[in-house]
Amino acid sequence: MLSICNRIFSNAYHLCRDTINFYIPEKVCGIYILGRSIYGQFKPRYVGRSDVDLNKRLNQHAKHFPKYPLSCFRILNSCFEAYEY
């Protein structure tokens, strides 16, 4: 799944609570893309940012938006870094 996710973000992961909690600590800020795989390519459908808790935000998406089964993310040192991307 070579795409923008591999260039800027993490690899694409299944958007589920176990995966989110394994890879993303609580109380970190970051940016993310939600999407799905179409013919082996990650297709972005939603872009977002969390200035407070990326783990919590992605868990909310996993619960309420099952139509986007994959996610890529990038943990940032500060919320101001989000504006660089």
C-alpha positions as a Markdown table, in Angstrom:
| # | Residue | x | y | z |
|---|---|---|---|---|
| 1 | Met | 0.0 | 0.0 | 0.0 |
| 2 | Leu | 2.5 | 2.6 | -1.1 |
| 3 | Ser | 0.9 | 6.0 | -0.8 |
| 4 | Ile | 1.1 | 9.3 | 1.1 |
| 5 | Cys | 0.8 | 7.2 | 4.3 |
| 6 | Asn | 4.2 | 5.7 | 3.7 |
| 7 | Arg | 5.8 | 9.0 | 2.9 |
| 8 | Ile | 4.6 | 11.2 | 5.8 |
| 9 | Phe | 2.7 | 9.0 | 8.1 |
| 10 | Ser | 2.9 | 5.5 | 9.6 |
| 11 | Asn | 1.9 | 2.5 | 7.6 |
| 12 | Ala | -1.8 | 1.9 | 7.2 |
| 13 | Tyr | -3.3 | 0.0 | 10.2 |
| 14 | His | -6.7 | -1.4 | 11.0 |
| 15 | Leu | -8.7 | 1.1 | 12.8 |
| 16 | Cys | -9.5 | -0.8 | 16.0 |
| 17 | Arg | -9.1 | -0.2 | 19.7 |
| 18 | Asp | -6.4 | -2.8 | 20.2 |
| 19 | Thr | -4.2 | -1.5 | 17.4 |
| 20 | Ile | -4.7 | 2.1 | 18.4 |
| 21 | Asn | -3.8 | 1.4 | 22.0 |
| 22 | Phe | -0.8 | -0.6 | 21.1 |
| 23 | Tyr | 0.8 | 2.0 | 18.8 |
| 24 | Ile | -0.4 | 5.3 | 20.2 |
| 25 | Pro | 0.2 | 6.4 | 23.8 |
| 26 | Glu | -2.5 | 8.4 | 25.5 |
| 27 | Lys | -2.2 | 12.2 | 25.7 |
| 28 | Val | -0.1 | 12.8 | 22.6 |
| 29 | Cys | -1.0 | 15.1 | 19.8 |
| 30 | Gly | -0.9 | 14.1 | 16.2 |
| 31 | Ile | -2.4 | 14.0 | 12.7 |
| 32 | Tyr | -4.2 | 11.2 | 10.9 |
| 33 | Ile | -5.9 | 10.0 | 7.8 |
| 34 | Leu | -8.8 | 7.5 | 7.7 |
| 35 | Gly | -9.6 | 5.5 | 4.6 |
| 36 | Arg | -10.0 | 2.2 | 3.1 |
| 37 | Ser | -8.1 | -0.2 | 0.8 |
| 38 | Ile | -9.2 | -0.3 | -2.8 |
| 39 | Tyr | -7.3 | -2.7 | -5.1 |
| 40 | Gly | -4.5 | -2.8 | -2.6 |
| 41 | Gln | -4.0 | 1.0 | -2.5 |
| 42 | Phe | -4.9 | 3.1 | 0.6 |
| 43 | Lys | -7.6 | 5.6 | -0.4 |
| 44 | Pro | -7.9 | 8.6 | 2.0 |
| 45 | Arg | -11.4 | 9.6 | 3.0 |
| 46 | Tyr | -11.0 | 11.7 | 6.1 |
| 47 | Val | -8.1 | 13.8 | 7.4 |
| 48 | Gly | -7.8 | 15.0 | 11.0 |
| 49 | Arg | -5.7 | 16.3 | 13.8 |
| 50 | Ser | -5.8 | 16.0 | 17.6 |
| 51 | Asp | -4.1 | 18.7 | 19.7 |
| 52 | Val | -4.7 | 16.9 | 23.0 |
| 53 | Asp | -5.1 | 13.1 | 22.7 |
| 54 | Leu | -4.6 | 11.2 | 19.4 |
| 55 | Asn | -5.4 | 7.9 | 21.0 |
| 56 | Lys | -8.7 | 9.0 | 22.3 |
| 57 | Arg | -9.7 | 10.7 | 19.0 |
| 58 | Leu | -8.9 | 7.6 | 16.9 |
| 59 | Asn | -10.8 | 5.4 | 19.3 |
| 60 | Gln | -13.8 | 7.6 | 18.8 |
| 61 | His | -13.5 | 7.2 | 15.1 |
| 62 | Ala | -13.1 | 3.4 | 15.4 |
| 63 | Lys | -16.3 | 3.3 | 17.4 |
| 64 | His | -18.4 | 5.6 | 15.3 |
| 65 | Phe | -17.0 | 5.4 | 11.7 |
| 66 | Pro | -16.6 | 1.7 | 10.8 |
| 67 | Lys | -16.8 | 2.7 | 7.1 |
| 68 | Tyr | -13.1 | 3.8 | 7.3 |
| 69 | Pro | -11.4 | 0.6 | 8.4 |
| 70 | Leu | -7.8 | 1.8 | 7.9 |
| 71 | Ser | -5.8 | 4.6 | 9.4 |
| 72 | Cys | -2.4 | 6.2 | 9.1 |
| 73 | Phe | -1.1 | 8.5 | 11.8 |
| 74 | Arg | 1.9 | 10.5 | 12.9 |
| 75 | Ile | 2.6 | 11.4 | 16.5 |
| 76 | Leu | 3.9 | 14.9 | 16.9 |
| 77 | Asn | 6.0 | 16.7 | 19.6 |
| 78 | Ser | 3.6 | 19.6 | 19.7 |
| 79 | Cys | 0.3 | 20.6 | 18.2 |
| 80 | Phe | 2.1 | 23.4 | 16.4 |
| 81 | Glu | 3.9 | 20.7 | 14.2 |
| 82 | Ala | 0.5 | 19.8 | 12.7 |
| 83 | Tyr | 0.5 | 23.0 | 10.7 |
| 84 | Glu | 3.8 | 22.0 | 9.0 |
| 85 | Tyr | 2.0 | 19.2 | 7.3 |
